[in-house]
Amino acid sequence: MYKINKRGQSTVEYVLLVAAVIAVMIAFTTNSGTGLRSELNSTLSDAAGQMSNMSGRLAGSEAGTNGSSAASTYTVNAATQ
């Protein structure tokens, strides 16, 4: 039987990995306002806004400002699990 040389396969995998990393770096360092960078910024700002909204809602529920106590806000219906 022939002995399979995996050294070449590993080299190709590393070259492809390095090429992918370089491509991502180029995509993020271009000065165009459209594309990957703007989509990522939009996604991150939306997520930050939603987290801020949720933290405000949680702080309000702990203080009881929404008309319910914190304990009643986090009840779990056993029938749905």
PDB file of N, CA, C and O in Angstrom:
ATOM      1  N   MET A   1       0.831  -1.180   0.000  1.00  0.00           N
ATOM      2  CA  MET A   1       0.000   0.000   0.000  1.00  0.00           C
ATOM      3  C   MET A   1       0.876   1.245   0.000  1.00  0.00           C
ATOM      4  O   MET A   1       2.037   1.217   0.410  1.00  0.00           O
ATOM      5  N   TYR A   2       0.298   2.313  -0.463  1.00  0.00           N
ATOM      6  CA  TYR A   2       1.006   3.584  -0.498  1.00  0.00           C
ATOM      7  C   TYR A   2       0.796   4.341   0.809  1.00  0.00           C
ATOM      8  O   TYR A   2      -0.285   4.308   1.396  1.00  0.00           O
ATOM      9  N   LYS A   3       1.834   5.012   1.247  1.00  0.00           N
ATOM     10  CA  LYS A   3       1.735   5.837   2.434  1.00  0.00           C
ATOM     11  C   LYS A   3       1.234   7.220   2.006  1.00  0.00           C
ATOM     12  O   LYS A   3       1.839   7.867   1.151  1.00  0.00           O
ATOM     13  N   ILE A   4       0.132   7.665   2.602  1.00  0.00           N
ATOM     14  CA  ILE A   4      -0.469   8.950   2.233  1.00  0.00           C
ATOM     15  C   ILE A   4       0.279  10.062   2.949  1.00  0.00           C
ATOM     16  O   ILE A   4       0.486  10.020   4.162  1.00  0.00           O
ATOM     17  N   ASN A   5       0.678  11.055   2.170  1.00  0.00           N
ATOM     18  CA  ASN A   5       1.389  12.201   2.714  1.00  0.00           C
ATOM     19  C   ASN A   5       0.389  13.315   2.996  1.00  0.00           C
ATOM     20  O   ASN A   5      -0.167  13.906   2.070  1.00  0.00           O
ATOM     21  N   LYS A   6       0.162  13.601   4.275  1.00  0.00           N
ATOM     22  CA  LYS A   6      -0.792  14.629   4.669  1.00  0.00           C
ATOM     23  C   LYS A   6      -0.131  15.990   4.786  1.00  0.00           C
ATOM     24  O   LYS A   6      -0.808  16.976   5.078  1.00  0.00           O
ATOM     25  N   ARG A   7       1.145  16.066   4.569  1.00  0.00           N
ATOM     26  CA  ARG A   7       1.864  17.328   4.702  1.00  0.00           C
ATOM     27  C   ARG A   7       1.387  18.352   3.675  1.00  0.00           C
ATOM     28  O   ARG A   7       1.207  19.523   4.009  1.00  0.00           O
ATOM     29  N   GLY A   8       1.185  17.930   2.447  1.00  0.00           N
ATOM     30  CA  GLY A   8       0.705  18.819   1.397  1.00  0.00           C
ATOM     31  C   GLY A   8      -0.705  19.326   1.671  1.00  0.00           C
ATOM     32  O   GLY A   8      -1.012  20.491   1.422  1.00  0.00           O
ATOM     33  N   GLN A   9      -1.555  18.450   2.182  1.00  0.00           N
ATOM     34  CA  GLN A   9      -2.923  18.832   2.508  1.00  0.00           C
ATOM     35  C   GLN A   9      -2.925  19.893   3.606  1.00  0.00           C
ATOM     36  O   GLN A   9      -3.670  20.868   3.509  1.00  0.00           O
ATOM     37  N   SER A  10      -2.121  19.728   4.634  1.00  0.00           N
ATOM     38  CA  SER A  10      -2.054  20.697   5.717  1.00  0.00           C
ATOM     39  C   SER A  10      -1.560  22.041   5.216  1.00  0.00           C
ATOM     40  O   SER A  10      -2.061  23.084   5.636  1.00  0.00           O
ATOM     41  N   THR A  11      -0.579  22.025   4.322  1.00  0.00           N
ATOM     42  CA  THR A  11      -0.047  23.271   3.773  1.00  0.00           C
ATOM     43  C   THR A  11      -1.122  24.014   3.000  1.00  0.00           C
ATOM     44  O   THR A  11      -1.257  25.230   3.136  1.00  0.00           O
ATOM     45  N   VAL A  12      -1.881  23.298   2.197  1.00  0.00           N
ATOM     46  CA  VAL A  12      -2.951  23.927   1.427  1.00  0.00           C
ATOM     47  C   VAL A  12      -4.007  24.504   2.366  1.00  0.00           C
ATOM     48  O   VAL A  12      -4.512  25.599   2.118  1.00  0.00           O
ATOM     49  N   GLU A  13      -4.351  23.795   3.432  1.00  0.00           N
ATOM     50  CA  GLU A  13      -5.338  24.292   4.381  1.00  0.00           C
ATOM     51  C   GLU A  13      -4.853  25.571   5.053  1.00  0.00           C
ATOM     52  O   GLU A  13      -5.632  26.509   5.217  1.00  0.00           O
ATOM     53  N   TYR A  14      -3.596  25.626   5.439  1.00  0.00           N
ATOM     54  CA  TYR A  14      -3.053  26.833   6.064  1.00  0.00           C
ATOM     55  C   TYR A  14      -3.035  27.997   5.079  1.00  0.00           C
ATOM     56  O   TYR A  14      -3.340  29.126   5.461  1.00  0.00           O
ATOM     57  N   VAL A  15      -2.688  27.748   3.833  1.00  0.00           N
ATOM     58  CA  VAL A  15      -2.670  28.809   2.820  1.00  0.00           C
ATOM     59  C   VAL A  15      -4.084  29.345   2.614  1.00  0.00           C
ATOM     60  O   VAL A  15      -4.269  30.558   2.516  1.00  0.00           O
ATOM     61  N   LEU A  16      -5.075  28.474   2.548  1.00  0.00           N
ATOM     62  CA  LEU A  16      -6.458  28.920   2.393  1.00  0.00           C
ATOM     63  C   LEU A  16      -6.928  29.715   3.609  1.00  0.00           C
ATOM     64  O   LEU A  16      -7.640  30.708   3.459  1.00  0.00           O
ATOM     65  N   LEU A  17      -6.542  29.295   4.795  1.00  0.00           N
ATOM     66  CA  LEU A  17      -6.908  30.013   6.013  1.00  0.00           C
ATOM     67  C   LEU A  17      -6.294  31.406   6.029  1.00  0.00           C
ATOM     68  O   LEU A  17      -6.975  32.381   6.349  1.00  0.00           O
ATOM     69  N   VAL A  18      -5.022  31.507   5.688  1.00  0.00           N
ATOM     70  CA  VAL A  18      -4.350  32.800   5.654  1.00  0.00           C
ATOM     71  C   VAL A  18      -4.976  33.689   4.589  1.00  0.00           C
ATOM     72  O   VAL A  18      -5.145  34.888   4.810  1.00  0.00           O
ATOM     73  N   ALA A  19      -5.318  33.128   3.449  1.00  0.00           N
ATOM     74  CA  ALA A  19      -5.964  33.900   2.378  1.00  0.00           C
ATOM     75  C   ALA A  19      -7.325  34.421   2.833  1.00  0.00           C
ATOM     76  O   ALA A  19      -7.688  35.554   2.519  1.00  0.00           O
ATOM     77  N   ALA A  20      -8.071  33.613   3.562  1.00  0.00           N
ATOM     78  CA  ALA A  20      -9.372  34.057   4.061  1.00  0.00           C
ATOM     79  C   ALA A  20      -9.219  35.193   5.068  1.00  0.00           C
ATOM     80  O   ALA A  20      -9.987  36.155   5.042  1.00  0.00           O
ATOM     81  N   VAL A  21      -8.240  35.086   5.949  1.00  0.00           N
ATOM     82  CA  VAL A  21      -7.996  36.145   6.933  1.00  0.00           C
ATOM     83  C   VAL A  21      -7.596  37.438   6.226  1.00  0.00           C
ATOM     84  O   VAL A  21      -8.074  38.514   6.586  1.00  0.00           O
ATOM     85  N   ILE A  22      -6.737  37.342   5.238  1.00  0.00           N
ATOM     86  CA  ILE A  22      -6.316  38.524   4.487  1.00  0.00           C
ATOM     87  C   ILE A  22      -7.508  39.146   3.755  1.00  0.00           C
ATOM     88  O   ILE A  22      -7.631  40.370   3.709  1.00  0.00           O
ATOM     89  N   ALA A  23      -8.374  38.328   3.191  1.00  0.00           N
ATOM     90  CA  ALA A  23      -9.553  38.844   2.488  1.00  0.00           C
ATOM     91  C   ALA A  23     -10.478  39.593   3.445  1.00  0.00           C
ATOM     92  O   ALA A  23     -11.023  40.638   3.090  1.00  0.00           O
ATOM     93  N   VAL A  24     -10.655  39.070   4.644  1.00  0.00           N
ATOM     94  CA  VAL A  24     -11.495  39.750   5.636  1.00  0.00           C
ATOM     95  C   VAL A  24     -10.854  41.068   6.058  1.00  0.00           C
ATOM     96  O   VAL A  24     -11.545  42.075   6.216  1.00  0.00           O
ATOM     97  N   MET A  25      -9.541  41.062   6.238  1.00  0.00           N
ATOM     98  CA  MET A  25      -8.849  42.299   6.615  1.00  0.00           C
ATOM     99  C   MET A  25      -8.990  43.352   5.521  1.00  0.00           C
ATOM    100  O   MET A  25      -9.201  44.527   5.822  1.00  0.00           O
ATOM    101  N   ILE A  26      -8.878  42.956   4.284  1.00  0.00           N
ATOM    102  CA  ILE A  26      -9.039  43.897   3.174  1.00  0.00           C
ATOM    103  C   ILE A  26     -10.471  44.416   3.126  1.00  0.00           C
ATOM    104  O   ILE A  26     -10.693  45.599   2.870  1.00  0.00           O
ATOM    105  N   ALA A  27     -11.435  43.551   3.369  1.00  0.00           N
ATOM    106  CA  ALA A  27     -12.841  43.967   3.341  1.00  0.00           C
ATOM    107  C   ALA A  27     -13.133  45.013   4.409  1.00  0.00           C
ATOM    108  O   ALA A  27     -13.947  45.909   4.183  1.00  0.00           O
ATOM    109  N   PHE A  28     -12.478  44.915   5.578  1.00  0.00           N
ATOM    110  CA  PHE A  28     -12.729  45.855   6.659  1.00  0.00           C
ATOM    111  C   PHE A  28     -11.891  47.125   6.552  1.00  0.00           C
ATOM    112  O   PHE A  28     -12.242  48.138   7.156  1.00  0.00           O
ATOM    113  N   THR A  29     -10.822  47.096   5.818  1.00  0.00           N
ATOM    114  CA  THR A  29      -9.970  48.280   5.749  1.00  0.00           C
ATOM    115  C   THR A  29     -10.219  49.143   4.526  1.00  0.00           C
ATOM    116  O   THR A  29      -9.588  50.189   4.376  1.00  0.00           O
ATOM    117  N   THR A  30     -11.114  48.737   3.659  1.00  0.00           N
ATOM    118  CA  THR A  30     -11.420  49.580   2.507  1.00  0.00           C
ATOM    119  C   THR A  30     -12.213  50.784   2.980  1.00  0.00           C
ATOM    120  O   THR A  30     -12.910  50.712   3.993  1.00  0.00           O
ATOM    121  N   ASN A  31     -12.114  51.880   2.264  1.00  0.00           N
ATOM    122  CA  ASN A  31     -12.746  53.131   2.682  1.00  0.00           C
ATOM    123  C   ASN A  31     -14.146  53.323   2.132  1.00  0.00           C
ATOM    124  O   ASN A  31     -14.742  54.381   2.338  1.00  0.00           O
ATOM    125  N   SER A  32     -14.672  52.362   1.459  1.00  0.00           N
ATOM    126  CA  SER A  32     -16.018  52.521   0.918  1.00  0.00           C
ATOM    127  C   SER A  32     -17.036  52.504   2.052  1.00  0.00           C
ATOM    128  O   SER A  32     -16.892  51.756   3.020  1.00  0.00           O
ATOM    129  N   GLY A  33     -18.058  53.330   1.922  1.00  0.00           N
ATOM    130  CA  GLY A  33     -19.075  53.435   2.965  1.00  0.00           C
ATOM    131  C   GLY A  33     -20.099  52.314   2.903  1.00  0.00           C
ATOM    132  O   GLY A  33     -20.888  52.143   3.833  1.00  0.00           O
ATOM    133  N   THR A  34     -20.095  51.567   1.841  1.00  0.00           N
ATOM    134  CA  THR A  34     -21.060  50.480   1.702  1.00  0.00           C
ATOM    135  C   THR A  34     -20.334  49.154   1.893  1.00  0.00           C
ATOM    136  O   THR A  34     -19.105  49.097   1.929  1.00  0.00           O
ATOM    137  N   GLY A  35     -21.089  48.137   2.011  1.00  0.00           N
ATOM    138  CA  GLY A  35     -20.494  46.811   2.086  1.00  0.00           C
ATOM    139  C   GLY A  35     -20.495  46.225   3.477  1.00  0.00           C
ATOM    140  O   GLY A  35     -21.368  46.496   4.302  1.00  0.00           O
ATOM    141  N   LEU A  36     -19.494  45.422   3.703  1.00  0.00           N
ATOM    142  CA  LEU A  36     -19.420  44.629   4.922  1.00  0.00           C
ATOM    143  C   LEU A  36     -19.299  45.492   6.172  1.00  0.00           C
ATOM    144  O   LEU A  36     -19.946  45.213   7.182  1.00  0.00           O
ATOM    145  N   ARG A  37     -18.487  46.524   6.114  1.00  0.00           N
ATOM    146  CA  ARG A  37     -18.275  47.371   7.295  1.00  0.00           C
ATOM    147  C   ARG A  37     -19.562  48.072   7.712  1.00  0.00           C
ATOM    148  O   ARG A  37     -19.889  48.099   8.899  1.00  0.00           O
ATOM    149  N   SER A  38     -20.294  48.635   6.762  1.00  0.00           N
ATOM    150  CA  SER A  38     -21.525  49.344   7.117  1.00  0.00           C
ATOM    151  C   SER A  38     -22.588  48.383   7.631  1.00  0.00           C
ATOM    152  O   SER A  38     -23.334  48.724   8.549  1.00  0.00           O
ATOM    153  N   GLU A  39     -22.668  47.194   7.058  1.00  0.00           N
ATOM    154  CA  GLU A  39     -23.631  46.197   7.546  1.00  0.00           C
ATOM    155  C   GLU A  39     -23.295  45.764   8.973  1.00  0.00           C
ATOM    156  O   GLU A  39     -24.190  45.616   9.805  1.00  0.00           O
ATOM    157  N   LEU A  40     -22.017  45.561   9.251  1.00  0.00           N
ATOM    158  CA  LEU A  40     -21.609  45.173  10.596  1.00  0.00           C
ATOM    159  C   LEU A  40     -21.899  46.294  11.584  1.00  0.00           C
ATOM    160  O   LEU A  40     -22.408  46.041  12.676  1.00  0.00           O
ATOM    161  N   ASN A  41     -21.580  47.530  11.213  1.00  0.00           N
ATOM    162  CA  ASN A  41     -21.859  48.658  12.104  1.00  0.00           C
ATOM    163  C   ASN A  41     -23.343  48.793  12.371  1.00  0.00           C
ATOM    164  O   ASN A  41     -23.746  49.064  13.502  1.00  0.00           O
ATOM    165  N   SER A  42     -24.160  48.607  11.351  1.00  0.00           N
ATOM    166  CA  SER A  42     -25.608  48.682  11.519  1.00  0.00           C
ATOM    167  C   SER A  42     -26.112  47.584  12.460  1.00  0.00           C
ATOM    168  O   SER A  42     -26.941  47.835  13.335  1.00  0.00           O
ATOM    169  N   THR A  43     -25.607  46.384  12.272  1.00  0.00           N
ATOM    170  CA  THR A  43     -26.015  45.267  13.130  1.00  0.00           C
ATOM    171  C   THR A  43     -25.608  45.497  14.574  1.00  0.00           C
ATOM    172  O   THR A  43     -26.393  45.253  15.490  1.00  0.00           O
ATOM    173  N   LEU A  44     -24.377  45.967  14.783  1.00  0.00           N
ATOM    174  CA  LEU A  44     -23.903  46.211  16.140  1.00  0.00           C
ATOM    175  C   LEU A  44     -24.665  47.342  16.823  1.00  0.00           C
ATOM    176  O   LEU A  44     -24.960  47.250  18.015  1.00  0.00           O
ATOM    177  N   SER A  45     -24.991  48.407  16.090  1.00  0.00           N
ATOM    178  CA  SER A  45     -25.736  49.502  16.705  1.00  0.00           C
ATOM    179  C   SER A  45     -27.168  49.073  17.030  1.00  0.00           C
ATOM    180  O   SER A  45     -27.712  49.486  18.054  1.00  0.00           O
ATOM    181  N   ASP A  46     -27.784  48.256  16.183  1.00  0.00           N
ATOM    182  CA  ASP A  46     -29.114  47.733  16.483  1.00  0.00           C
ATOM    183  C   ASP A  46     -29.089  46.856  17.734  1.00  0.00           C
ATOM    184  O   ASP A  46     -29.968  46.957  18.590  1.00  0.00           O
ATOM    185  N   ALA A  47     -28.084  46.003  17.830  1.00  0.00           N
ATOM    186  CA  ALA A  47     -27.968  45.120  18.997  1.00  0.00           C
ATOM    187  C   ALA A  47     -27.739  45.935  20.269  1.00  0.00           C
ATOM    188  O   ALA A  47     -28.311  45.628  21.315  1.00  0.00           O
ATOM    189  N   ALA A  48     -26.906  46.967  20.182  1.00  0.00           N
ATOM    190  CA  ALA A  48     -26.650  47.814  21.353  1.00  0.00           C
ATOM    191  C   ALA A  48     -27.922  48.534  21.784  1.00  0.00           C
ATOM    192  O   ALA A  48     -28.192  48.660  22.978  1.00  0.00           O
ATOM    193  N   GLY A  49     -28.700  49.003  20.818  1.00  0.00           N
ATOM    194  CA  GLY A  49     -29.962  49.664  21.151  1.00  0.00           C
ATOM    195  C   GLY A  49     -30.945  48.723  21.810  1.00  0.00           C
ATOM    196  O   GLY A  49     -31.636  49.105  22.755  1.00  0.00           O
ATOM    197  N   GLN A  50     -31.014  47.501  21.323  1.00  0.00           N
ATOM    198  CA  GLN A  50     -31.921  46.526  21.915  1.00  0.00           C
ATOM    199  C   GLN A  50     -31.481  46.130  23.319  1.00  0.00           C
ATOM    200  O   GLN A  50     -32.316  45.927  24.200  1.00  0.00           O
ATOM    201  N   MET A  51     -30.161  46.021  23.530  1.00  0.00           N
ATOM    202  CA  MET A  51     -29.668  45.703  24.878  1.00  0.00           C
ATOM    203  C   MET A  51     -29.952  46.839  25.845  1.00  0.00           C
ATOM    204  O   MET A  51     -30.301  46.604  27.002  1.00  0.00           O
ATOM    205  N   SER A  52     -29.801  48.074  25.370  1.00  0.00           N
ATOM    206  CA  SER A  52     -30.101  49.228  26.211  1.00  0.00           C
ATOM    207  C   SER A  52     -31.583  49.255  26.571  1.00  0.00           C
ATOM    208  O   SER A  52     -31.943  49.518  27.718  1.00  0.00           O
ATOM    209  N   ASN A  53     -32.434  48.984  25.594  1.00  0.00           N
ATOM    210  CA  ASN A  53     -33.877  48.935  25.835  1.00  0.00           C
ATOM    211  C   ASN A  53     -34.218  47.854  26.854  1.00  0.00           C
ATOM    212  O   ASN A  53     -35.019  48.080  27.761  1.00  0.00           O
ATOM    213  N   MET A  54     -33.607  46.674  26.701  1.00  0.00           N
ATOM    214  CA  MET A  54     -33.899  45.575  27.627  1.00  0.00           C
ATOM    215  C   MET A  54     -33.410  45.892  29.030  1.00  0.00           C
ATOM    216  O   MET A  54     -34.089  45.576  30.006  1.00  0.00           O
ATOM    217  N   SER A  55     -32.234  46.515  29.146  1.00  0.00           N
ATOM    218  CA  SER A  55     -31.737  46.848  30.485  1.00  0.00           C
ATOM    219  C   SER A  55     -32.643  47.860  31.159  1.00  0.00           C
ATOM    220  O   SER A  55     -32.849  47.795  32.371  1.00  0.00           O
ATOM    221  N   GLY A  56     -33.189  48.800  30.388  1.00  0.00           N
ATOM    222  CA  GLY A  56     -34.143  49.754  30.957  1.00  0.00           C
ATOM    223  C   GLY A  56     -35.419  49.071  31.416  1.00  0.00           C
ATOM    224  O   GLY A  56     -35.967  49.393  32.470  1.00  0.00           O
ATOM    225  N   ARG A  57     -35.884  48.127  30.616  1.00  0.00           N
ATOM    226  CA  ARG A  57     -37.092  47.385  31.006  1.00  0.00           C
ATOM    227  C   ARG A  57     -36.847  46.545  32.249  1.00  0.00           C
ATOM    228  O   ARG A  57     -37.706  46.473  33.128  1.00  0.00           O
ATOM    229  N   LEU A  58     -35.679  45.907  32.330  1.00  0.00           N
ATOM    230  CA  LEU A  58     -35.379  45.105  33.515  1.00  0.00           C
ATOM    231  C   LEU A  58     -35.233  45.965  34.754  1.00  0.00           C
ATOM    232  O   LEU A  58     -35.703  45.591  35.828  1.00  0.00           O
ATOM    233  N   ALA A  59     -34.586  47.117  34.619  1.00  0.00           N
ATOM    234  CA  ALA A  59     -34.438  48.016  35.763  1.00  0.00           C
ATOM    235  C   ALA A  59     -35.802  48.515  36.223  1.00  0.00           C
ATOM    236  O   ALA A  59     -36.050  48.645  37.421  1.00  0.00           O
ATOM    237  N   GLY A  60     -36.686  48.796  35.264  1.00  0.00           N
ATOM    238  CA  GLY A  60     -38.032  49.243  35.615  1.00  0.00           C
ATOM    239  C   GLY A  60     -38.836  48.158  36.299  1.00  0.00           C
ATOM    240  O   GLY A  60     -39.610  48.450  37.210  1.00  0.00           O
ATOM    241  N   SER A  61     -38.670  46.909  35.880  1.00  0.00           N
ATOM    242  CA  SER A  61     -39.434  45.823  36.498  1.00  0.00           C
ATOM    243  C   SER A  61     -38.929  45.518  37.898  1.00  0.00           C
ATOM    244  O   SER A  61     -39.703  45.128  38.771  1.00  0.00           O
ATOM    245  N   GLU A  62     -37.621  45.696  38.112  1.00  0.00           N
ATOM    246  CA  GLU A  62     -37.092  45.474  39.459  1.00  0.00           C
ATOM    247  C   GLU A  62     -37.560  46.562  40.405  1.00  0.00           C
ATOM    248  O   GLU A  62     -37.769  46.302  41.590  1.00  0.00           O
ATOM    249  N   ALA A  63     -37.726  47.766  39.906  1.00  0.00           N
ATOM    250  CA  ALA A  63     -38.193  48.867  40.737  1.00  0.00           C
ATOM    251  C   ALA A  63     -39.703  48.843  40.893  1.00  0.00           C
ATOM    252  O   ALA A  63     -40.241  49.545  41.750  1.00  0.00           O
ATOM    253  N   GLY A  64     -40.396  48.056  40.091  1.00  0.00           N
ATOM    254  CA  GLY A  64     -41.845  47.961  40.177  1.00  0.00           C
ATOM    255  C   GLY A  64     -42.550  49.108  39.490  1.00  0.00           C
ATOM    256  O   GLY A  64     -43.702  49.397  39.813  1.00  0.00           O
ATOM    257  N   THR A  65     -41.893  49.774  38.547  1.00  0.00           N
ATOM    258  CA  THR A  65     -42.506  50.931  37.896  1.00  0.00           C
ATOM    259  C   THR A  65     -43.483  50.538  36.803  1.00  0.00           C
ATOM    260  O   THR A  65     -44.222  51.390  36.311  1.00  0.00           O
ATOM    261  N   ASN A  66     -43.508  49.288  36.415  1.00  0.00           N
ATOM    262  CA  ASN A  66     -44.438  48.890  35.351  1.00  0.00           C
ATOM    263  C   ASN A  66     -45.724  48.284  35.904  1.00  0.00           C
ATOM    264  O   ASN A  66     -46.491  47.678  35.157  1.00  0.00           O
ATOM    265  N   GLY A  67     -45.964  48.440  37.188  1.00  0.00           N
ATOM    266  CA  GLY A  67     -47.210  47.968  37.777  1.00  0.00           C
ATOM    267  C   GLY A  67     -47.161  46.533  38.264  1.00  0.00           C
ATOM    268  O   GLY A  67     -48.161  46.032  38.778  1.00  0.00           O
ATOM    269  N   SER A  68     -46.042  45.864  38.122  1.00  0.00           N
ATOM    270  CA  SER A  68     -45.945  44.490  38.606  1.00  0.00           C
ATOM    271  C   SER A  68     -44.661  44.336  39.389  1.00  0.00           C
ATOM    272  O   SER A  68     -43.720  45.111  39.217  1.00  0.00           O
ATOM    273  N   SER A  69     -44.623  43.358  40.227  1.00  0.00           N
ATOM    274  CA  SER A  69     -43.409  43.121  40.988  1.00  0.00           C
ATOM    275  C   SER A  69     -42.423  42.332  40.145  1.00  0.00           C
ATOM    276  O   SER A  69     -42.795  41.735  39.135  1.00  0.00           O
ATOM    277  N   ALA A  70     -41.163  42.330  40.564  1.00  0.00           N
ATOM    278  CA  ALA A  70     -40.136  41.615  39.816  1.00  0.00           C
ATOM    279  C   ALA A  70     -40.419  40.119  39.787  1.00  0.00           C
ATOM    280  O   ALA A  70     -40.135  39.454  38.790  1.00  0.00           O
ATOM    281  N   ALA A  71     -40.972  39.588  40.862  1.00  0.00           N
ATOM    282  CA  ALA A  71     -41.224  38.152  40.924  1.00  0.00           C
ATOM    283  C   ALA A  71     -42.299  37.742  39.920  1.00  0.00           C
ATOM    284  O   ALA A  71     -42.195  36.686  39.296  1.00  0.00           O
ATOM    285  N   SER A  72     -43.323  38.566  39.762  1.00  0.00           N
ATOM    286  CA  SER A  72     -44.390  38.180  38.833  1.00  0.00           C
ATOM    287  C   SER A  72     -43.974  38.351  37.380  1.00  0.00           C
ATOM    288  O   SER A  72     -44.562  37.735  36.491  1.00  0.00           O
ATOM    289  N   THR A  73     -42.974  39.174  37.130  1.00  0.00           N
ATOM    290  CA  THR A  73     -42.511  39.392  35.768  1.00  0.00           C
ATOM    291  C   THR A  73     -41.820  38.156  35.221  1.00  0.00           C
ATOM    292  O   THR A  73     -41.897  37.890  34.021  1.00  0.00           O
ATOM    293  N   TYR A  74     -41.158  37.408  36.058  1.00  0.00           N
ATOM    294  CA  TYR A  74     -40.333  36.291  35.606  1.00  0.00           C
ATOM    295  C   TYR A  74     -40.931  34.933  35.919  1.00  0.00           C
ATOM    296  O   TYR A  74     -40.186  33.965  36.071  1.00  0.00           O
ATOM    297  N   THR A  75     -42.249  34.823  36.023  1.00  0.00           N
ATOM    298  CA  THR A  75     -42.867  33.533  36.280  1.00  0.00           C
ATOM    299  C   THR A  75     -42.843  32.672  35.022  1.00  0.00           C
ATOM    300  O   THR A  75     -42.876  33.188  33.905  1.00  0.00           O
ATOM    301  N   VAL A  76     -42.785  31.370  35.212  1.00  0.00           N
ATOM    302  CA  VAL A  76     -42.733  30.428  34.106  1.00  0.00           C
ATOM    303  C   VAL A  76     -43.953  29.544  34.173  1.00  0.00           C
ATOM    304  O   VAL A  76     -44.284  29.007  35.230  1.00  0.00           O
ATOM    305  N   ASN A  77     -44.618  29.393  33.057  1.00  0.00           N
ATOM    306  CA  ASN A  77     -45.772  28.521  32.989  1.00  0.00           C
ATOM    307  C   ASN A  77     -45.270  27.106  32.752  1.00  0.00           C
ATOM    308  O   ASN A  77     -44.667  26.840  31.712  1.00  0.00           O
ATOM    309  N   ALA A  78     -45.500  26.199  33.681  1.00  0.00           N
ATOM    310  CA  ALA A  78     -45.002  24.831  33.582  1.00  0.00           C
ATOM    311  C   ALA A  78     -45.621  24.087  32.411  1.00  0.00           C
ATOM    312  O   ALA A  78     -45.011  23.151  31.892  1.00  0.00           O
ATOM    313  N   ALA A  79     -46.805  24.473  31.985  1.00  0.00           N
ATOM    314  CA  ALA A  79     -47.473  23.767  30.897  1.00  0.00           C
ATOM    315  C   ALA A  79     -46.785  24.005  29.547  1.00  0.00           C
ATOM    316  O   ALA A  79     -46.940  23.195  28.633  1.00  0.00           O
ATOM    317  N   THR A  80     -46.033  25.093  29.406  1.00  0.00           N
ATOM    318  CA  THR A  80     -45.395  25.391  28.124  1.00  0.00           C
ATOM    319  C   THR A  80     -44.053  24.715  27.964  1.00  0.00           C
ATOM    320  O   THR A  80     -43.495  24.725  26.868  1.00  0.00           O
ATOM    321  N   GLN A  81     -43.521  24.134  29.009  1.00  0.00           N
ATOM    322  CA  GLN A  81     -42.198  23.505  28.900  1.00  0.00           C
ATOM    323  C   GLN A  81     -42.266  22.073  28.571  1.00  0.00           C
ATOM    324  O   GLN A  81     -41.232  21.417  28.449  1.00  0.00           O
TER     325      GLN A  81
END
